[in-house]
Amino acid sequence: MSDDVWTGVRERVLRIAEQPGADEIFGARGHGFRLGSVMSEEQLQALESDLGSELPAGYRGFLLQVGRGGAGPGYGLMTPAPGADGWQWIGSGLKYPAQQTAAEFAGRPFAAEGLQGELTALEAQEPAPDAFADDDEFRRAHAAWHAQYEEMYDDQEAGAVFLSE
């Protein structure tokens, strides 16, 4: 992807906030069409080093020329930021599973396609309240099912970096 595709995008996004009705666009009240600062090449290289992988050229260009998060589709774009445990993508209450850093999560094998069938089968096994003698028994069964579902769901997204909610 050519770097010139991002020329002027930052300025156009920032100008949207000035347009009548801009605050009525879904998500705008949260991100306000603000963008994070652009990243330096050194910051981007530190991020990629932490991830153990180079980011796609289009996303690299976006981070270098438009911004590192903020205004975007829906609730906006996650913001890559260095932290005590390595780089994280911050925004919308995003949490990586099992206290993993973004780099640990992104570094796991990507298995989304292989797990989809298993996840669909597990969804069909969700306990129904009328199948149990009492509410406590149902709550225990549902809690066990939900824990298994969450673990499998997290595994499905392993190997990914969340850019937007």
C-alpha positions as CSV (number, residue, x, y, z in Angstrom):
1,M,0.0,0.0,0.0
2,S,1.4,3.4,-1.0
3,D,2.1,5.8,1.9
4,D,0.4,8.6,-0.1
5,V,-3.0,7.0,0.5
6,W,-2.9,8.5,4.0
7,T,-2.0,12.0,2.8
8,G,-4.5,14.5,4.2
9,V,-6.6,11.9,6.0
10,R,-5.7,13.2,9.5
11,E,-6.8,16.7,8.6
12,R,-10.1,15.5,7.0
13,V,-11.0,13.4,10.0
14,L,-10.3,16.3,12.4
15,R,-12.5,18.6,10.2
16,I,-15.5,16.2,10.4
17,A,-16.0,17.3,14.1
18,E,-16.7,20.8,12.8
19,Q,-19.5,19.7,10.5
20,P,-23.2,20.1,11.6
21,G,-24.6,16.9,13.0
22,A,-21.1,15.3,13.5
23,D,-21.9,14.5,17.1
24,E,-24.9,12.4,16.0
25,I,-22.7,9.9,14.2
26,F,-22.6,6.6,16.1
27,G,-19.6,6.6,18.4
28,A,-18.7,10.3,17.9
29,R,-19.7,11.3,21.4
30,G,-17.0,9.0,22.7
31,H,-14.1,9.6,20.3
32,G,-15.2,13.2,19.3
33,F,-13.3,12.8,16.0
34,R,-10.0,13.2,18.0
35,L,-7.0,11.3,16.9
36,G,-4.0,10.2,18.9
37,S,-0.6,11.6,17.9
38,V,1.2,9.9,15.0
39,M,4.0,7.5,15.9
40,S,7.6,7.9,15.1
41,E,9.4,5.1,13.2
42,E,11.4,4.3,16.4
43,Q,8.2,3.9,18.4
44,L,6.7,1.7,15.7
45,Q,9.8,-0.5,15.6
46,A,9.7,-0.8,19.4
47,L,6.0,-1.9,19.1
48,E,6.8,-4.5,16.4
49,S,9.8,-5.7,18.4
50,D,7.5,-6.3,21.4
51,L,5.0,-8.1,19.1
52,G,7.7,-10.1,17.5
53,S,6.1,-9.3,14.1
54,E,5.9,-6.5,11.6
55,L,2.6,-4.8,11.3
56,P,0.9,-4.7,7.9
57,A,2.1,-1.9,5.6
58,G,-1.3,-0.1,5.6
59,Y,-1.6,-0.1,9.4
60,R,2.0,1.1,9.7
61,G,1.3,4.0,7.3
62,F,-1.8,4.9,9.3
63,L,0.1,5.0,12.6
64,L,2.9,7.0,11.0
65,Q,0.7,9.5,9.1
66,V,-2.8,9.7,10.6
67,G,-2.6,8.7,14.3
68,R,-2.3,6.0,16.8
69,G,-6.0,5.7,17.7
70,G,-9.1,7.7,18.5
71,A,-11.7,8.6,15.8
72,G,-12.6,5.6,13.6
73,P,-15.5,3.3,12.9
74,G,-18.0,2.8,15.7
75,Y,-16.5,3.5,19.1
76,G,-13.2,4.4,17.5
77,L,-9.8,2.9,17.1
78,M,-7.8,1.3,19.9
79,T,-4.6,3.2,20.8
80,P,-1.3,1.4,21.0
81,A,0.7,2.6,24.0
82,P,3.8,1.4,25.8
83,G,3.2,0.1,29.4
84,A,5.0,-1.6,32.2
85,D,4.3,-5.0,30.7
86,G,4.9,-4.1,27.1
87,W,2.7,-2.5,24.4
88,Q,-1.1,-2.6,24.8
89,W,-4.0,-1.4,22.7
90,I,-6.1,0.8,24.9
91,G,-9.8,1.7,24.4
92,S,-13.3,0.8,25.2
93,G,-12.4,-1.3,28.2
94,L,-10.6,-3.9,26.1
95,K,-9.1,-6.7,28.2
96,Y,-6.8,-9.4,26.9
97,P,-7.6,-12.8,28.3
98,A,-5.9,-14.3,31.3
99,Q,-4.0,-11.1,32.0
100,Q,-1.9,-11.5,28.9
101,T,-0.3,-8.5,27.3
102,A,-1.2,-7.6,23.7
103,A,2.1,-9.0,22.6
104,E,1.6,-12.3,24.3
105,F,-1.9,-12.6,22.9
106,A,-0.9,-11.5,19.4
107,G,2.0,-13.9,19.5
108,R,-0.1,-17.0,20.0
109,P,-1.0,-19.1,17.0
110,F,-4.0,-17.7,15.1
111,A,-6.7,-20.4,15.3
112,A,-10.0,-18.5,14.5
113,E,-11.0,-20.6,11.5
114,G,-10.1,-24.0,13.2
115,L,-12.1,-23.2,16.3
116,Q,-15.3,-21.8,14.8
117,G,-16.9,-25.2,14.4
118,E,-16.1,-26.1,18.0
119,L,-17.4,-22.8,19.2
120,T,-20.6,-23.2,17.3
121,A,-21.1,-26.7,18.7
122,L,-20.5,-25.4,22.3
123,E,-23.0,-22.6,21.7
124,A,-25.6,-25.2,21.0
125,Q,-24.9,-26.9,24.3
126,E,-25.7,-23.8,26.4
127,P,-27.7,-25.0,29.4
128,A,-31.4,-24.1,29.5
129,P,-33.0,-23.3,32.8
130,D,-35.9,-25.7,32.3
131,A,-33.5,-28.6,32.0
132,F,-32.6,-28.4,35.7
133,A,-34.4,-29.2,39.0
134,D,-33.6,-25.9,40.6
135,D,-32.0,-22.5,39.9
136,D,-28.8,-23.2,41.8
137,E,-28.1,-26.3,39.7
138,F,-28.8,-24.3,36.6
139,R,-26.5,-21.4,37.7
140,R,-23.6,-23.9,38.4
141,A,-24.0,-25.6,35.1
142,H,-24.3,-22.3,33.2
143,A,-21.2,-20.9,35.0
144,A,-19.2,-24.0,34.0
145,W,-20.4,-23.8,30.4
146,H,-19.7,-20.0,30.3
147,A,-16.2,-20.5,31.5
148,Q,-15.5,-23.1,28.8
149,Y,-17.1,-20.8,26.2
150,E,-15.0,-17.8,27.3
151,E,-11.8,-19.8,27.1
152,M,-12.6,-21.1,23.7
153,Y,-13.7,-17.7,22.5
154,D,-10.5,-16.2,23.7
155,D,-8.5,-18.9,21.9
156,Q,-10.5,-18.2,18.7
157,E,-9.1,-14.6,18.7
158,A,-5.6,-15.5,19.7
159,G,-2.9,-14.2,17.3
160,A,-4.9,-11.0,16.6
161,V,-4.5,-7.4,17.6
162,F,-7.7,-5.5,18.3
163,L,-7.8,-2.3,16.4
164,S,-11.5,-1.4,16.9
165,E,-14.4,-2.7,18.9
